[in-house]
Every structure is written in structure tokens, then in C-alpha cells.
Amino acid sequence: MEIITNVEFGRMINAAAQILTKNAQHINKLNVFPVPDGDTGTNMSLTMQSGAQYERDSTETSVAALSAAMSKGLLMGARGNSGVILSQIMRGFTKYIANFDTLDAQQFANALKAGAEAAYKSVMKPTEGTILTVIRESAAAAGQTAAKSNDLIKVSKATYDASKKALAKTPSLLPVLKEVGVVDSGGQGLVFVFQSWYEVLSGKTTQDDLDTPPDMAQFDEKSDEFDAQVSLDPKDIKYGYCTTVLFETGKGTTYDRDWSYDDFYKDLSELGDSLLVIADDGLVKTHVHTENPGAILTEATHYGSIRWVKIDNMRDQQQAVIDRVAKEQTEKKREPVETAVITVASGHGVAELFESMGVTDVITGGQTMNPSTKDLLNAIKVSGAKKAIILPNNSNIFMAASQAAEMAKVPVEIVKSKTIQQGLTAMLGYNPELDVKENAKEMIDQLNTVKSAEITKAVRDTVLDGKDIKRGEYIAIVDGKIQANGRKIRDVAVNAVKTMLDEDSEIVTVIYGSESNEKEADQLVKAISKLNSDLETEVHEGDQPLYPFLISVE
């Protein structure tokens, strides 16, 4: 195969989106920290899906134009550092092929090299042992092979093989990966992309493969009709979990029943409603609203091996719809502000804390779902402000925020808060009377005055930061490093605070999440007070998910 036309290119982009979606959870589990918010796979999948959608929507027929559409989609949909770097790889790729109607082997290899260079330039301090290593070495292998052969199958195979080798050595380049015993998650995502490209070009993936299984969009709950149901009380939803499962029949260690559409449909119909079952050539996709997602998964495993799972809490979704509509109505009524202060946070209580300190716009997300570049741009636009400040509250949002700042039509400053606690403290330095640059400087100066701890549960066994951590234990992450772990949450939290206190410490603030309550927070504060009777303490309801306690020491 010597030429990539618009047909092959479209298949490559959509195959990449499909393979990242199928393997998102596998990539997520490579997260170094054993916390439940590993989201590299989710971020790369959603970023690539956005690029694929823009490519599909384009009516152009040249590879250059389709690549430009794909690149724009990636840029707008980029989430998290991994998604942004992926978008930059494709941006460099696109710039190189800007005038090509088709691609030959050498042009393809050169475009990959341009993608690698763009990715390195997008990162302030490039770190080897990451996705950067994988793209650089893959592009080099593509160039070496293209110099000897004009066969794109050989070049894409060399690219894929080199990406696997580069991924395998990431633990030797990045000590924290070796300590935990995983490869780099972003690098793994890129390996999947190159795998999909090789399979398309070699004929192992065809258009029929890309058309099946059915598009997940038909099962989405986010239709206009659903948005309109703002009067529905979430408590009135009988079956709260929208559960979708894709599995392959006759495969896996749990398989003990021959496939029967009628039996499977009958069993699931007793567990919920809105049931759909689609079976096609050994693959089965089922969608059901239920109160027991686990039972659905169990039924599926009797018939085969699960390939993909998606579970949404529709009560939370409905509440989000109500909140969003209410917010939109408020935004329509509000007067434009001179400076918008935009922050990213999860939890109604946390959002209210930010708003009480002068934040004008809170984007729902953060630890569990990083907002895209488009989300941040929309917030700036909706604010109607002449300038804006972004508080990311998560280092994984820094790059998307930077892209949004570059693309915005008004001046935007970024205050690089890494935690909710840092973001709240930064707001102490905000003065609406100051210029946006002066404000950003004052807010940045506040970041170093606070120490932050996040208390959560480990989702897997690991050894990290010298700690032997078991699944289900509570862990305390203090400014990015695990400082304590154990079975009792109060002990873990108190031990974390001990590492945070020094002779200048004056105030300890505890924000309790949806998995805790005020009584537990008060008991924790009493235990902390015993460490130093001169400490002032505060307790706030945050309602943040996954993290029972967020603790700050100032």
C-alpha cells in the first residue's frame, strides 16, 4: 500500500477513537496513584472522539482538509494533559501535511516527526518515560522504515512496534512508574492509536468493523427531550443507573452459558426497564435502566467476556440538568462583569465556597472529569467579561487552560492552583479593583501559603512513596505525595495533618465530601485540635465526590 487517501485517513481517525474508547478503563488503571480518579484513558478517548466527530462532519475530500478538521476537533475537545498532548501531536502532524491531498510513506513519517516536535514544544519541562518518549521513538522508526520502503503497511507496522518498545521501557526512565510497576498511561494510549492505524492500513480493520458495534450515541441520555425534563425530581426516578455493556459471547473464564437472546432478554427485563439488546456476530450490546448494575454485569459474564461497560447515575444527571438550566437562566439575567474568575470544582458546597469568595463561574469537573478546552472557552464567552482568570485546581487541567487562554478573544491569566484548597486560598489575593495581571500575581503569591491534603480510598494494591498500600485502605495525599494510609479514615487524616503542621501553622480547614458528613468532620477537627490547642479550625460542607475530606493548613 503506497497511498493514504481520504478514505483510509477517515478510517484511521475513527479507528483510533474506537480503540481508545474500548480501552479507556485499562488506560485509567495505569494511573500511578491508587486513587479512584485515574482518568488518562477517559481524557484521551473523549479528546479523540471529538477529533473524529469533526472529521466525520467535514465534507472535504483531501487528507489535508480532513486532518485540519480532526485537529480542530482534538483541540476543542482536549481534556487533561494526555488529551492536550495528543492534540498537539496531531496538530504538528496536520501542519506538515497542510498541502497534501494524499499521503505517501515518507510524508506520513515526516508528519509523525512534526507531531513529535510539536508535542515536545507544548510541554514546558519535557519528561522522558511518558507519551513524549513514545511519539519520538515511534516517529524515528517510521522515518527509518520510510527511507527504505514506500509500503505504508511496513511503515505503520514499524511505528506500532517501536511504540510498544518505547512504552515497555518507560518504567526504566521514570522511577515512579518502576516503583508502582506500571507503564506510562498516556504512552499506552498512543500505542493503541498506532495499533489502530496499522490495523486499518493492513486491512485488519475495515469500514464494517468501524460500523459495529452500534454507535453509543443512540443510548445517550443527553437528548433535547431529556434536557427539557427539568421538572422531574431525581428522587422519582425508579431505576437510577443507565447501564450499557458490550460483551463477546462464548469467551472468557466466567462463560458457562451458550448465547440465547430470549433467555438473556427475559433475565434482564426483570432487573429494570428501557431494555435494548443488540446481538451481531458474537458481540452483544445491551442497555438497561436498573437499580443493580452489578447484576447486569453478572448476567453478561455468564454468556461471555465483557469488552466495555458504561454506567451513569441518572439521578445525578437529572440534578445536573436542573442545576445547569437554573445556572443558564441566571446567566441570562446577570450583568456582564469586567473580570470573570473561572474555577473548576466538583460538589455543590465547594462551588458555593468559591462563589462566596468572588468566583463568577464554576465549571463542574476536576478530579473525576477534566473539562475540555471548549468547556473553558465557553465559560469565558458566556461570562461576557472583558478579561478572565482561570483557577484549574488540578495540574491535569493546566494545559487545557493554557490552550483556552491562547484561543480566547479576551486577555486570560491562569493561576496554577493544583488543589481545591489552593484555589480557595488564591481567592484571598483577589481584588476586583486590580488589573487582571496584578490580580493573577497576587493570587499566585497566595498559593505557597497553604498545604493541601486529600483523603480518599485506594482502588488497588500498590507500593508507592515507601507505603505498602492495600485496596480499600484510606490514603492521604499531601501536596502530591502519599503521606499516610490505613483502615481508619480519622487516623489517616490526623497523621497527614501532622506532616503538614509547622511552627507557622495557624488555621486548619476541613471540607467534607459526599462520602462523609458533618459529624465525622467535627470528630476529625477535635482530633486535630489535640495536636495543637492554638490552632483555629473550620469545617465546611463541600459535597465533593471520591474525597471524604479535603484538608488545608495555613
N, C-alpha and C positions, 0 to 999 in steps of 0.2 A: 504494500500500500504506500503510495507516494504523495498523495494529496489529501489534506483535510478540507472538505467543503463545508458550507453552512449546515448541511445535514448532519455530518459527523460531529461538527462542533456543538450543535444543539444537543445531540445525544450525550456528548461528553459532559456538558454542564448539568444536564438533568440527571445523569447517572451519578455525578458527584453529590448532588443534593440528596438523591435517594439513598446512597450508601452511607452518607453521614447521618441521615435520619434513622436508618436501621441500626446504626452502631453508636448512636449518641450516648446511650446509657453505659456502654462498655468504655467509651472515652471518659465519661464523667467519673467512672470508678477509679481512673488512674490519678485522680486528684491526690496530691501529696498529703494534705491534711485529711485525717479520717473524719471529716465533718459532713453533714448531710447536704451541703450546698455546692458540691462539686459540679460545675456547670460548663466545662470546656466543650464537651460534646454537644450540649444544648445550644451553646452560643455559635459554634461552627455550623451546626445544622441549620439554625434559623437564618444565619448570615447567608449561607449558600442557597437556601430556599428562596430568599429574597432576590439573589442574583439570577437564579433560574427562572423566577417569575418574570423579571424584567426581560430576560432573553426570549421567553415564550411570547411575551406581549409585543415584541418588536416585529415589524413587517419587513425589515431589511433582509437582504439575501447574501451579503458579503460577510465573511468571517470577522472583518474589522468592525463592522457596524454591530454585529451581534455581540461581539466581545465588549464593545463600548457600552451596550445596553446592560450586559451582565455585570460589568464593572460598576456601573452606576447603582444597580440594584444591591450589589455587595456593599458598596459604600454607605448607602442609605440604611441597609439592614444590619450593618456591622454591630455586633454585641460582644463585649468583653475584649480583653487583649488578644485572645486567639482569633476571634472573628475579625477584629480590625487588621491584624497581621495578614490573615487570609485575604482580606480585601485589598491590602497593599500589594501582595504578591500578584494578584490578578490585575491590579491597576498598572503595575510595571509591565506585565505580560501584554496588556491591552495597548499601552503606549507604543510598544515596539511594533506591533502588527497594525498600526493605525491606517496604513495604506494598502493592506493586502486583502484581496478578495478571497484567496485560499491560502493554505499554509503547506509548505513542504517541510521535510525533516529538519533542515538546517534552520529555517525560520522558526519552527516550533522550539528547537533547542535554544536559539538566541532569545526567544521570548521568555523562556523559563529563566534564563540567566538575568534578563532585565527584571523579571519578577523578584528574583533573589536579591538583587541590588536595591530595589525599591523597598523590600521588607527590612533590610538592614538599616537603610536610611530612616525608616519610620520609627525606629527604636532608639531612644537616647543613649542607652547603655546596652548594646547587643550582648546577649549571653549565649555562649555555646552550650550544647546539650538541650536545646529547645527546638521549636519548629524552624528557627533560623538555620540551624545546622542541617536539618533535613532538606530544606529547599536549596541551600547552597550546594550540597553534595549531590543532590538529585539533578540539578541543572548542569553541574560539571559532567556527570555521567552522560547526560543527554547530548551535550556538546561533543564529547569524545566519540560517542557512537555515531552521531550525525556526520562527523568528519570522515567516517569510513563507509557509511551506508546511507542511502536515501530512503530506506524502508522505515516508515513511521511505526510499524509494529515493533521492529527491533529497538527503535529509539525510545518508544514508550515503555517497552519491557525493561530496558536498561534504566530508565528513570525510576520505575517502580522498584526494581531490585535494589538500586542504590538508596532509595528512600528507606527501605526495610533495614539495610545495613546501617545507615545513619541513625535510625531510630534505636536499633539494638545497642548502640554504643553511647546513647545519651546518658545512661546512669554513670558511665565512667567519666563523663565530662561535667556532670552536675552532681556534687556529693549528696545533696538531699534526696535525689532520685535513687541513688545507690543505697542510702540508709533505709529507705522505705521499701525498696525492691520493686520499683515500677519504672516504666519508660515515660518519656515526656508525653503528656496528654495531647498538646497541640500538634506535636510531631506525629503522633499516631493518627490524628485526624487528617493530616496532609498525606500520610501513607494511604489512607483509604481513598482519598481523592485520586491519587496517581494509579491506584489499583483499578478504580472505575474507568479511568481514561484508557488504560491498557486493555481492559476487557471490552470496551466499545470498539477500539481500533482493531482489535484482533478478531472481532466478531463473536466474542463470548457473551456480550450483552447486545441485544438487538432492540429495535423500537418496540417490539412486542413485550420484551422484558420491562421496558420503561413504562408501558401502559398498564402493567399489572404488578402488584395488586392495585385495587382501585385507589384513586386519589383520596387522601384523608380529608380533603376539604368538604366532601359530602357529609361527613359526620360532625363537622364543627358546630358548636352551639352558638357561634357568634354571628348569626344572621341578623338582618334588619328586624325581622319579626321578634327575635329574642330580645334585641335591644329595646324594643318598644314595650316590653312587659315590665316596666319599672314599678308597676303597682303590685306585682307578685311578691308576697312575703317569703323570703328564703325558708322560713320555718314551715311553710305549707308544701314544700317540695317533698313528695313521698319517697322517691328514690333519688338519693343525693349524689351518687357517683356515676358520672358518664364514663363507662369503661369500654375501651376498644382493644382488642387483642388480635394479633396476626400470628398464626402458628402453622407449622408444616406437619401434615398427618403422617403417621407411621414412623416417626423419628423420635430419638431421644431416649433417655434412661427411664422415664416415667410412663412411656407409652405402653398401655395394656388393653386398649380397645380399638377394634377396627372402626374406621370412619363411617359414621351414619348420620347423615344430615338430619333426618327426622328425630332420632334419639337426642342428638345434641341440641336441636332447636327446642324440643319438649323440655329437656332438663333446664335450659336457660330461661325459658318462658316462666318457670316457677320461681325464678330469682329476681325478676324485675320486669320492666316494660321497655317500650321503644326498641324492641329487639330486631336486629338485622343480622343475617348470616349469609356471607357470600363465599362460595367454595369454587376454586378454579385450579385445576391441575395440581392437586396436592397442597395448595395453600388455602387457608381458611381465614377470613377476616370477619370478626363478629363485633357488634356494637350493641350495648345494652345499658339501660339506666338501672342501677341496683343499689342496695344498701350494703352489699357484701362483695366487693371486688375480688377478694381472695377466693371466694367460692367459684367465681367465673374462671379465674386463672387455674384453679384446681381441675375444673372440668376440662379445660383446654389441654392440660398436661396429660390427661388420660388418653387423649387421642393423638398426641404428638409433641413436638418440640416448639416452644414459644420463640418467635423471632422478634416480636415487638409488642410493647404494651404502652398504652396511654390512659391515664386515669385523671379525670378532672372533678373537683369538688364543685358541683353546680350550685350549691347554696352560697359558697364563696363567690362564684362567678356572678350569681344574681345580685349579691350585695355590691359587688364591684360595679355592675351595671347601674344600680341605683345611685351609688356614690359618684360615678362618672357623669351621669346625666345631671345630678344636682350640681356638680362642680362646673359643668359646661354652662348651665343656666346662670350660675353665679358669675362666671367669667364674662358672659354676655352683658351683664348688668354693671360690672365693675369698671371704674375709670382706669385708663391706661396709667402705668407707673413709669417714672423716669428710669429707675433701675430695677430689673427683675432679679430676684435672688432665687435660683432654681436648685433644688436639692433632690436627692434620690433616697427613698426610705420605704420600709415596709412597716405596717402597723398603724392603726388609727391614732393611737396615743403618741407615737413617735412623730407622726405628721403634725399633730396639734402642738407638740412641744416646739417644733421648728417654726410653725406659723406664729406662735406666741412671741417668738424672738425676732420676727421680721421677715421670715422667708415668704415669698409671694407665691411660689409654685412648688408643689411636692409631686414628684413622679414616683408612682408605685414601682418598687423594684429594689435592687441592691444585691444582697447576698444570694437570694434564691432566683432572681431573674434580672440580669443586667439589661438596662434599657438600650435601645439601638441609637445609632447616630440620628436617625429620623425622629425618634421619640424626643430627643433633646432639642433638635431643631424646631420641632412643632411647639414645644414648651416656650421657646424663645419667641416664636412668631405669635402664638396665642396671647402672650403677655402684653403685646403691643408696646413694649418698653423700647427706649432708645439705646439702652445698653444692658448687659446682663452679667451676672456672676453665677458660676456653676459650682456647687458643692457635691462631688461624686460620692463621698463617704465609703468608697471602696476602690482600691487600687486597680481592680479589674475593669473599672469604668473610665479610667484616665484617658485611654487612647480614643475611645468613642467621643468623650467630651472634647478632646483636642480637635478631632475631625469636625465636630459640630461647630466649634468656635471658628475654625477656618472657613466653613461654608456659610456661616450666619451673615446676615446683611447689616448687623449692628455690632459694635465692639463687644467682645465677650472675654472675661477673665475667668480663669479656673483656679480655685483654691483647692489644692490637692489633699483633701481630708480622706483618710484611709478607713475611718470608722464613723459610726453614728455619733459617738462621743466626741470625736474630734470636730465633726461638723457642728454640733451644738456649741462647743467651746469657741469655734471660729466665729460664730454669730455674735459673741460678746465684743468682737472688734468691729462689728458692722455699724456704720453711721450713714444713714440715708442722705446726709448733707454733703458727704465727701464725694470726690471724683471716683469713678469706678476703679481706676488703677490704685489710688490711695487706699480705697476700701479693701481691695484684694491684698495689698501689702499688710495692712493692719490685721486682717483675718488670718493670713498665713503666719504672722508672728505669734498668733494665739495657739497654733497647732502644737507647739512644743511644750505648752504649759499643762497638758493633760496626758495621763496614761490610761490606756483602754484595755478592758478585759471582756471577752465574750465567752459565755458559758454555754456549752452545747453537749450533745451526746455523740460518741464515736459510732460510726456506722460500720466499721470493720476493725479487725485486729491489725496492729502495726507497731513498729518501734520507731520513734521519731523524737528528736531533741533529747535523746537519752532516756525517754519514757517508754516503758512496755505497756502499751495501751490495748485494752480488750474491748471488743464490740459491746456496746450498751453502757460503757462507763461514761461518766461525765468528764469533760475535759475543759480546761481553761486556757484560752489563747490570749496572751498578753502582748499587745503590740506586735502581732505576727508570729509569736513563738509560744509553743505549748509549755506552760509552766507548772501545771498540776493536773492530776487525773485521779479518779476513784469512783466508788459506787455511790457515795453520798454527796449530793449536789452542794449542800451548805459547806461541807468540809473543803471541797474543791474550790469553791468561790472564796472562802476565807484564806485558804493557802495562796490563792492567786493575789489577793489584796496584800498579803504580807510581802510579796515580791515587789509590789508597786509602791509601798509606803517609804517615804524618806523623811528627813527632818523638816522639810519644807511643806509636807502634805497638810492640807487644811480641810478639804471637803471630799467626801465620798458620796457619789450618786449611784443609786441602783434603779435601773429601768427594767421592770418585769414584763415578760412576754406572754403570749397566748398559752404557753405550756406551763405557766406559773400563776401565782396570784398574790394579792396584797399581803395576806397573812404570811406567806413564805418569805416575801421580800422584807417585811418587818422583822421577822425572826433572823434573817440574814444580817440586817443592819445592826441588830442588837449584838450579834456575834462579832461583827466588825468593830463595833464601839469598844469592845473589851480589849482590842489590840491597842487602842489609844483613846483614852477618855476625852481628849481635847479635840477630837475630830468632829466636824459638823457632818451630818448625814442628811440625804434627801432620798425620797422614794417617789417614782413616777410610774404610772401605767403606760407601757409602750405598745402592747399587743403585737409585738413583732413575732413572726414565726421562727421556729427552729432554735431560737436562742432564749432559754428561760430567763436569763439575766444578762444585761449589758451593764458593766460597772466602769465608772470613771473615777480617777483620783487626781485631784488638782491641788 
